[in-house]
Each structure stands twice: as C-alpha cells, then as structure tokens.
Amino acid sequence: MSTTKLGNPAVVGLAGFGLTTLLLQFHNLGWCGLGPIVSMGLIFGGLAQLIAGFMEQKTGNNFGFAAFSTYGAFWIGLGIIWLLNNFGVYVSSTTDVGFYLVGFTLLTIIFFIGSLFIHRAMTFTFATLTIGFILLDVAHFGFPEATPVAAIVLIICAFSAWYMMAAIVINDVAGREILKTGKPWIQKS
C-alpha cells in the first residue's frame, strides 16, 4: 500500500466554482462585462472543475465526481452559448438559456439532497445554489427583476464554496480543525 499523500481535488473545484460564480454575479449586478466570465467559465469554472471531478472519481468520491464534473460542464456549456451568441451562430434567446438553467436547477436539487448527508457547509452551499438557480430561472422566463436578488444569493454561495475550500486547505496545513464545516443534517445509517 502506498503511503503517499495525495492532494484533495476539491480545493481546485471549489476555488474554480466560487470564483466563476462570483464573477458572473458581478456581471449580473452590472459591475463588469462578460469577457472575464467567459474566460473563467471556460478555464477555471469549466476545465479545472471538470479535471477536479475526474480526480474525485479516482478517490472514490461519487458526490465530488458528479458535482464538479456537472458544474464544470455547466460553465463550459454556458461559455459556448455566450460565444455562439456573440458570433451569431445558433443564437440562444433568454428563454432558451432559461431552459438550460432549469435543467441544471433540477440537477442541483439532487445534489442539495445529497449534501444533507455530508456537512452543513456543503448543505448551505447547495441550498444557496438551488435558490440562486431558481431565481435565475424566474428571471429568464419574464421576471428580470429577480436577477439582482439571484446575484446576491449566488455571491453568498460563492463565498460558501470558498469557505469549504479554505477549510480543506487551512485545516490540512495546520494539522487540526480550525475552520469547522459542521455535522451533516442527516446521519448515515
């Protein structure tokens, strides 16, 4: 048996998810253009999360494998939608993007349920992500005034993801639990 310590791929996945989510919300609040989000969506939120997901699979973590791979694909897909729209190829309407978001909202609800068995920080992250997706769904189907509310909720979600990343990194280098993530809402049987 190998005693080599491996890095936790969740740190990269959570960092990429948090940063890309945060930047998109800055855009949704009108603070920045779409360019940085497309770049981060394809590389850090997309490719890096996808790689983190594949690495989670090698550790036997089905939740991390599914979540990071799903949201990595989400960001790559969204970046491609924006690029196709920009160049006038297969243009997607606001409603088209709304249906894209609804699909990921439904997947997010599944991850939220799974998060109840992990720890409270994970549950909080997926609760805010679920609420944020629902608000974005509503915004894309005729109620754009929901967008700034979604942005605030998703900024909280992004910081929550970073908190989990920080807990993994800081607790590891400190050799003890400094940042707590809480017990699961539902105990495994």
N, C-alpha and C positions, 0 to 999 in steps of 0.2 A: 504494500500500500504506500502511496505517495504521501509525504507529509508536507509537500509544497503548498503554501498558502496561495490561493487564487484571489484575485480582486473580485469584488461584488459588481456585476454589470449593472445593477440597479442604480448605482451612483451616476453613471453616464445617462441612462434612460431618464431618470428623474430630472437631472440637470437640463437635458435637451427638451423634455416635455415642459418643464417650468419656464425656461427662457422663451421658447417659441410661443407658448400660451400668453406669457406676459407681453411680449412684443405685439401680438395680434390684438390684444386688448388696448394697448396704447394706440394702435391704428383705429380700432373701433370707437375710441373716445376722440378721435380726430387729432391726436398729438403727433403722429408720424405717418409717412407714406407707406405704401405696400411693399416697396423694394426690399427692405431689410427682412420683412416677414417671409417673402418668397424665398430668399436666400436661406434663412434659418429653417424655414419649413422643409426645404429640400435636404439640407445637410444635417443640422443638429437635431431638429424635431423629427425629421424623417429618417435619413440614413443612419444616424447614430443610434436612434431609438430602435430601429429595425435590427441593427447589429446587437444592441443590448438584449433585445428579445431573443435572438438566436443564441446568445451566450447564456441567457437564463434557462433555455431549453437544455443546454449541456449540464446545468447544475440540478436539473430535475424539478425546477420551479415552474409548474404549468401556469400559474397565475401571472407571474412575471413574463413568461414566454408569450402568453396570449395578449396581455395588456400592452407591453412595449412593442410587439410586432404589429398589433392593431393600430395603435396611435402613431407609430412610425409610418405605416401605410396611409393613415388618415392625412398626415402632414404632406407626404409626397403627393398623394392624390389631390389635395387642396391646392398645393403649389402648381401642379399641372393644370388644374382647372383655371387658375388665375393666368397662367401663361397662355393657354389656349384662348381665353377671353381677350387677353391683351393683343394677340396676333390675329384675332378674328377667325379662328379655326374652332369649329364645334363650340360655339358660344353658349354658355350656360346662363340662364336667367336667374334672378333672385330666387324664384320658386324652385328651379332645378337644384340650386345649391341647398335650398331648404330640404328637399327630399334626401340629398346626400347627408345632410346633418341629422335628419330623422333616423336614418339607418345607424349612424354612429351613436345617436341617443339611445337606441334600443340595446346596442352592444354595451354601452356604458351602464345601463341599468343592471345588466347581468354582472358586470364587474363590481358594481356597487354591492350587490347581494353577496358576492364572493368576499368582498373586503370586510364584511361583518365578522368573518372568521379569522382575520389577520391581526390588525390592531387599530386603535381608534384614530391614529393619524391617517392611516390608509382609508378608513371609512370616511373621515372628514374630507379628504381629498376627492374621493369618488362621489360623495354627496354634493359637494360644490360643483364638481364637473357635470353631474347629472342635471342639477338646477340650471347651470350655465348653458348646457346644450338645449334644454327645454326652452329657455328664454330666447336663445338664438333661433330655434325652430319657429317660435311665435313671431320673432322679428322678420324672418324670411317669408312668412306667409301673411304679410299685410300689416304688421304692427311694429314698424321700425323703432318706435319709442322704447321697445324692450331692449334694444341693443346696448345703451349705456348701463342699464341695470345688469345685463348679462356680463358686460365688461368688468364691472366691479366684482361680481361674484367670481368670475374667472381669474381676476387678479389675486383674489384670496386663494383660489385653487392653486395657482402657480406658486405662490409663496408656501402653501402647504406642501406641495411636491418638493420644493427646495428644503423645507424643514426636514422632511424624511431623508433627503439626500445628505443634509448636514448631520443628521443623527447617525447615519451609517458611517460617514467619514470621521466625524469628531469622536464618536464612541470607540471606533476602531483604533484610531491613533492614540487616544487617551488610555485605552485598555480597560475602560469602565464606562458605565452608562451615565453620561452627562445630560444628553437630550433624551427625554422619555417619549415613547410613542404610544403608550397606553395598552391596556389589555383589550382583547377582542370583545365586541359586543355579544357575540355568540361563541361559547366554548365548544371546541371539537369534542365529539363523543368518543 
